[in-house]
């Protein structure tokens, strides 16, 4: 039974990844073909010809005048997925068409809807507008994860692991030592986890990017919208600094860390990450530093979770894990994911 919620929007790519070439990515077990038309519109259809299932992303398949020509037998498809040419006959079979995926470009991401297209409510897509806002500078990347997506959800909802797994980059002793608060908005389906450190060591990730040294005030406010989008609102400021009553916060540096957690298969994940900042906007050295260091942190998670996937996959049925206070956010996320699975015609437990 699948552990991947369907009838959901997932990030399939960054907008910058898709141009006027054929581009394929597997999302929730479904190979999807993307391309951008000459007018700038992105198309998403199944990545297989209806005739003999040849992948349309595979050479010698090609794009000709915004139409995809299958490299095996020449079946040709328009942007609406309808076949416009078949070899050796004038009549095009009624079933010769690819059903397009609902698609939205928003906040630098390309979102696709996996499931019943009639349920694709665009207004339900969570927002991260700072990712393409001129008030922020963003660096981004994507790393393949050979582990189920739920392990990455657990990882990101419990940042106490920063102290141990990411020491020397973003981890300091105060992260693991500081209690968290967890809230769940069941109506909106969002998990909030907060950790406010009023007097903490400044890790290299922030010391070198902001110029702050010594002790800092460091806030981590997580907002997770299952199944796909995770946002970490980070506030870095001098000790004793707090936002003004009107919400302005001139003494602080703000970093918005975004993860799009997209299942590739039951046991592999696309780990999209972005880091947006509201300071040093034109400083290429800061951008380079944050990109390199955040990728290092992501790869540390990837290595650990790849190992953990092997452990979890080999566990006997009914194995009982231990949970403590730091796990309240992850456990709340699991509950919301279970609810999404329960709303499907066929569902399976998150493992």
Legacy VTK file of the C-alpha trace (Angstrom):
# vtk DataFile Version 3.0
C-alpha trace
ASCII
DATASET POLYDATA
POINTS 351 float
0.000 0.000 0.000
1.263 3.441 -0.862
2.455 5.841 1.828
2.336 8.827 -0.540
-0.690 11.143 -0.252
-2.407 11.725 -3.588
-4.857 14.394 -4.701
-2.114 16.787 -3.634
0.103 19.479 -5.157
3.835 18.729 -5.279
6.836 20.751 -6.408
8.143 19.104 -9.572
10.942 21.524 -10.457
12.268 25.018 -10.163
10.951 27.267 -12.923
14.560 27.803 -13.986
14.988 24.077 -14.693
12.416 23.954 -17.472
13.189 25.539 -20.822
12.468 24.785 -24.483
13.890 21.285 -24.190
12.312 18.047 -23.040
12.692 17.577 -19.289
11.570 14.546 -17.294
11.176 13.918 -13.577
9.398 11.178 -11.666
6.925 12.519 -9.108
5.107 10.140 -6.754
6.033 7.215 -8.986
4.778 8.908 -12.156
7.306 9.831 -14.907
6.280 13.294 -16.119
7.478 15.141 -19.220
7.847 18.933 -19.089
8.703 21.558 -21.637
8.286 25.294 -22.009
6.652 26.576 -25.153
8.007 29.481 -27.159
5.363 31.669 -25.515
6.692 30.694 -22.059
3.966 28.283 -20.929
5.033 25.077 -19.158
3.387 21.812 -20.185
3.317 18.605 -18.126
2.161 15.255 -19.570
2.950 11.573 -18.893
6.433 10.689 -20.123
5.422 7.758 -22.306
3.981 7.445 -25.768
0.489 5.934 -25.886
1.568 3.608 -28.699
4.356 1.436 -27.239
5.140 3.362 -24.065
8.481 4.715 -25.272
9.637 7.540 -22.945
9.077 10.804 -24.762
12.044 12.340 -22.948
14.364 9.721 -24.432
16.384 10.570 -27.549
15.763 10.535 -30.416
12.400 11.946 -29.245
12.468 15.684 -29.825
10.555 18.942 -29.639
9.471 20.480 -32.956
7.471 23.718 -32.975
6.215 23.134 -29.409
5.127 19.592 -30.306
6.731 16.379 -29.038
7.725 13.809 -31.635
8.202 10.289 -30.256
11.631 8.972 -31.234
10.365 5.405 -31.645
7.469 5.596 -34.146
6.860 9.309 -34.670
3.613 9.801 -32.787
3.390 13.570 -32.296
1.650 15.429 -29.452
0.590 19.028 -28.903
0.770 20.987 -25.672
-2.741 19.816 -24.740
-1.555 16.197 -24.937
-3.612 15.370 -28.020
-1.922 13.320 -30.729
-1.738 15.278 -33.999
0.093 12.703 -36.128
0.430 8.928 -36.335
2.510 7.092 -38.930
0.937 5.307 -41.889
-2.658 6.575 -41.583
-4.730 9.723 -41.620
-7.164 8.750 -38.876
-5.919 9.525 -35.374
-7.383 7.160 -32.741
-9.636 8.888 -30.240
-7.612 7.502 -27.335
-4.316 8.763 -28.729
-3.778 11.486 -26.181
-1.779 12.203 -23.057
-3.759 13.617 -20.121
-2.025 16.834 -18.999
-1.268 17.340 -15.329
-2.708 20.426 -13.612
0.254 22.783 -13.310
1.014 26.123 -11.639
4.183 28.221 -11.684
4.440 30.104 -8.414
7.175 31.459 -6.126
9.957 30.091 -8.385
8.480 26.560 -8.288
6.605 24.453 -10.840
3.797 22.659 -9.022
1.929 19.640 -10.409
-1.175 17.952 -9.036
-0.943 14.204 -8.530
-4.290 12.444 -8.433
-7.799 13.325 -9.567
-7.432 16.497 -11.656
-10.977 17.528 -10.733
-9.749 18.079 -7.171
-6.857 20.369 -8.142
-7.647 23.489 -6.106
-5.000 26.103 -6.956
-5.842 28.120 -3.842
-4.610 25.250 -1.644
-0.990 25.595 -2.829
1.113 26.974 0.062
3.002 30.186 -0.680
6.625 31.248 -0.262
6.624 34.617 -2.048
10.053 35.706 -0.802
11.709 33.138 -3.068
11.258 35.398 -6.074
10.810 38.747 -4.314
13.208 41.627 -5.110
13.380 42.294 -1.351
15.283 39.013 -0.915
18.223 37.249 -2.514
17.811 33.493 -2.886
20.143 30.567 -3.451
18.711 27.147 -4.176
19.390 23.571 -5.163
18.002 20.046 -5.197
19.548 16.830 -3.903
18.288 13.306 -4.571
17.479 11.362 -1.432
17.421 7.552 -1.451
14.920 7.466 1.386
11.164 7.825 1.846
9.902 11.382 2.106
8.493 10.897 5.624
12.031 10.503 7.001
12.916 13.952 5.665
9.742 15.360 7.232
10.788 13.932 10.613
14.283 15.366 10.142
13.137 18.900 9.387
10.469 19.076 12.087
13.072 18.284 14.771
15.999 20.693 14.418
17.698 19.493 17.602
19.774 17.288 15.293
21.582 20.438 14.127
23.672 20.344 17.300
25.040 16.906 16.496
24.805 16.366 12.734
25.564 19.921 11.587
28.122 21.144 14.140
30.530 23.606 12.568
27.882 24.835 10.125
24.484 25.665 11.675
24.513 23.611 14.873
25.323 24.936 18.350
24.642 23.458 21.821
21.664 25.752 22.425
19.595 24.239 19.589
19.285 20.846 21.261
19.079 22.350 24.761
16.202 24.771 24.086
12.641 23.421 24.464
10.202 23.806 21.588
6.562 24.791 21.343
4.287 22.991 18.904
0.922 24.108 17.583
-1.340 22.526 14.988
-3.938 24.320 12.896
-6.133 21.354 12.028
-8.419 23.424 9.838
-5.619 24.747 7.662
-3.574 21.558 8.010
-0.386 23.283 9.186
2.130 22.346 11.878
4.022 25.131 13.687
7.156 24.451 15.723
9.101 27.252 17.433
12.426 27.387 19.215
13.524 30.823 20.470
17.086 31.057 21.752
17.591 34.419 23.441
21.317 33.988 24.122
23.052 31.521 21.831
26.363 30.925 20.133
26.459 32.325 16.593
27.197 29.417 14.221
29.570 29.946 11.265
26.643 29.837 8.811
25.320 33.103 10.262
28.532 34.660 11.564
30.107 34.714 8.103
26.951 35.793 6.275
25.686 38.503 8.679
28.915 39.666 10.335
27.504 39.068 13.825
29.953 37.554 16.290
29.798 35.977 19.724
26.374 35.558 21.294
23.140 36.186 19.410
19.384 35.970 19.688
18.338 33.150 17.348
14.754 32.260 16.556
13.578 29.267 14.545
9.904 29.251 13.577
8.820 26.304 11.434
5.677 26.185 9.316
4.985 22.850 7.617
2.096 22.304 5.214
1.837 18.580 4.421
2.753 16.924 2.274
5.156 19.113 0.354
6.169 22.521 1.717
8.328 23.284 4.761
9.302 26.826 5.747
11.800 27.802 8.442
11.621 31.458 9.411
15.008 32.252 10.976
15.646 35.452 12.912
19.242 36.328 13.814
19.854 39.429 15.939
22.004 40.864 18.730
21.213 39.544 22.204
18.314 41.485 23.734
16.869 42.564 20.396
13.175 41.912 19.768
10.829 43.013 16.982
9.044 46.344 17.428
5.352 46.369 18.419
4.426 47.308 14.854
6.175 44.215 13.503
9.212 45.985 12.084
12.521 44.397 12.993
15.405 46.640 11.879
18.063 45.117 14.149
17.615 41.569 12.873
18.709 39.546 9.886
16.008 37.324 8.409
16.632 34.080 6.557
13.793 32.090 5.014
14.745 28.448 4.492
12.330 26.510 2.297
12.217 22.801 1.558
9.900 21.250 -1.006
9.698 17.596 0.019
8.585 15.727 -3.084
8.364 11.919 -3.212
9.992 10.411 -6.281
8.994 6.854 -5.377
8.006 5.072 -2.173
11.672 5.012 -1.156
13.255 8.045 -2.825
12.688 11.800 -2.573
13.485 15.034 -4.383
14.944 17.330 -1.711
14.456 20.884 -3.030
16.035 23.560 -0.825
16.117 27.355 -0.966
17.661 29.996 1.296
16.294 33.545 0.948
17.807 36.483 2.876
16.843 40.131 3.376
20.428 41.420 3.787
23.550 41.709 1.620
21.234 41.454 -1.352
23.837 42.129 -4.009
26.783 40.439 -2.323
27.839 37.518 -4.514
30.319 36.280 -1.928
27.558 35.921 0.655
25.400 34.106 -1.902
28.244 31.735 -2.756
28.954 31.066 0.922
25.313 30.357 1.795
24.827 28.143 -1.262
27.917 26.049 -0.564
27.294 25.741 3.162
23.606 24.967 2.909
24.306 22.313 0.297
26.845 20.781 2.694
24.203 20.721 5.435
21.653 19.156 3.066
24.157 16.491 2.025
24.809 15.670 5.694
21.078 15.058 6.080
20.997 13.041 2.860
23.814 10.777 4.026
22.160 10.176 7.397
18.694 9.565 5.947
19.992 7.199 3.257
21.477 5.109 6.063
18.259 5.376 8.085
16.174 4.194 5.111
18.156 0.966 5.034
17.605 0.474 8.754
13.868 1.194 8.617
13.362 -0.989 5.538
14.927 -3.954 7.338
12.943 -3.567 10.553
10.555 -6.332 11.584
6.862 -5.554 11.453
5.567 -3.877 14.595
8.852 -2.317 15.669
8.166 0.372 18.288
10.247 3.552 18.209
10.715 5.927 21.131
9.448 9.516 20.948
10.158 12.399 23.345
9.290 16.100 23.661
11.430 17.186 20.686
9.338 14.899 18.454
5.991 16.658 18.970
6.238 18.537 15.666
7.135 15.434 13.688
4.378 13.411 15.341
1.844 16.140 14.513
3.036 16.103 10.899
2.600 12.335 10.770
-0.962 12.708 12.010
-1.821 15.213 9.281
-0.195 13.012 6.637
-2.213 10.057 7.903
-5.351 12.161 7.567
-4.480 12.949 3.957
-3.950 9.261 3.259
-7.248 8.369 4.896
-9.071 10.682 2.492
-7.895 8.616 -0.482
-9.765 5.654 -1.952
-6.714 3.505 -1.191
-4.433 4.441 1.702
-1.456 3.116 3.642
0.271 4.046 6.848
3.237 6.396 6.940
6.160 4.224 7.915
LINES 1 352
351 0 1 2 3 4 5 6 7 8 9 10 11 12 13 14 15 16 17 18 19 20 21 22 23 24 25 26 27 28 29 30 31 32 33 34 35 36 37 38 39 40 41 42 43 44 45 46 47 48 49 50 51 52 53 54 55 56 57 58 59 60 61 62 63 64 65 66 67 68 69 70 71 72 73 74 75 76 77 78 79 80 81 82 83 84 85 86 87 88 89 90 91 92 93 94 95 96 97 98 99 100 101 102 103 104 105 106 107 108 109 110 111 112 113 114 115 116 117 118 119 120 121 122 123 124 125 126 127 128 129 130 131 132 133 134 135 136 137 138 139 140 141 142 143 144 145 146 147 148 149 150 151 152 153 154 155 156 157 158 159 160 161 162 163 164 165 166 167 168 169 170 171 172 173 174 175 176 177 178 179 180 181 182 183 184 185 186 187 188 189 190 191 192 193 194 195 196 197 198 199 200 201 202 203 204 205 206 207 208 209 210 211 212 213 214 215 216 217 218 219 220 221 222 223 224 225 226 227 228 229 230 231 232 233 234 235 236 237 238 239 240 241 242 243 244 245 246 247 248 249 250 251 252 253 254 255 256 257 258 259 260 261 262 263 264 265 266 267 268 269 270 271 272 273 274 275 276 277 278 279 280 281 282 283 284 285 286 287 288 289 290 291 292 293 294 295 296 297 298 299 300 301 302 303 304 305 306 307 308 309 310 311 312 313 314 315 316 317 318 319 320 321 322 323 324 325 326 327 328 329 330 331 332 333 334 335 336 337 338 339 340 341 342 343 344 345 346 347 348 349 350
